Amino acid sequence: MTDKVPPDFAPDPYADYATLLSPSFTPSSHANTLVLATNDPSDRQTDFTSPLKRIQYDLEEVSRRIDRLVQTSVCDSN
């Protein structure tokens, strides 16, 4: 057995797995953190486009990883 991680399972450097997998993770707090991180409190308008893109990216990355794990599991069981 090797300790190498297959390229398909290498962690994405842009996905924040530590936050997403934390036992204290809550979607509303995470969304609020992203909104606050991408907006200046003194601005009169709030930009929701950037935090939404980040959430979509994270969701797509998690979905891709689940798909790869399922495919690998199915292939291993055959």
C-alpha positions in Angstrom: 0.0 0.0 0.0 1.3 3.5 -0.8 0.9 6.7 1.1 0.6 8.7 -2.1 -2.7 10.4 -2.7 -4.1 9.9 -6.2 -4.4 13.2 -8.1 -8.2 12.9 -8.2 -8.3 12.9 -4.4 -5.7 15.6 -3.7 -7.2 18.4 -1.7 -8.2 21.4 -3.7 -6.0 24.3 -2.5 -8.9 26.7 -2.9 -11.5 24.8 -1.0 -11.6 25.5 2.7 -12.1 22.0 4.0 -11.0 22.8 7.6 -14.0 25.1 7.8 -16.5 22.9 6.0 -15.6 19.8 8.0 -15.5 21.5 11.4 -17.9 20.0 14.0 -19.0 23.6 14.7 -19.7 24.4 11.1 -23.1 26.1 10.4 -24.1 27.2 6.9 -25.5 30.6 8.1 -22.3 31.5 10.0 -20.1 30.5 7.1 -22.2 32.6 4.6 -22.1 35.5 7.0 -18.3 35.2 7.3 -17.9 35.2 3.5 -20.2 38.3 3.1 -18.2 40.2 5.8 -14.9 39.2 4.3 -15.8 40.4 0.9 -17.5 43.7 1.8 -16.4 46.9 3.4 -18.7 47.8 6.3 -18.6 51.5 5.2 -20.0 50.7 1.8 -23.7 51.5 1.3 -24.3 48.4 -0.9 -23.5 44.8 -0.1 -21.9 42.6 -2.7 -23.3 39.1 -2.6 -21.8 38.0 -5.9 -18.3 37.2 -4.6 -19.5 35.2 -1.5 -22.1 33.4 -3.7 -19.4 32.3 -6.2 -17.2 31.1 -3.3 -20.1 29.0 -1.9 -20.9 27.6 -5.3 -17.2 26.7 -5.9 -17.0 24.9 -2.5 -20.2 23.0 -3.2 -19.0 21.9 -6.6 -15.7 20.8 -5.2 -17.3 18.7 -2.5 -19.7 17.3 -5.0 -16.8 16.3 -7.3 -15.0 14.6 -4.5 -18.1 12.7 -3.5 -18.6 11.6 -7.1 -15.0 10.4 -7.3 -15.2 8.5 -4.0 -18.4 6.8 -5.1 -16.9 5.9 -8.5 -13.8 4.5 -6.9 -15.8 2.5 -4.4 -18.0 1.0 -7.1 -15.0 0.1 -9.2 -13.2 -1.4 -6.2 -16.3 -3.6 -5.4 -16.5 -5.1 -8.9 
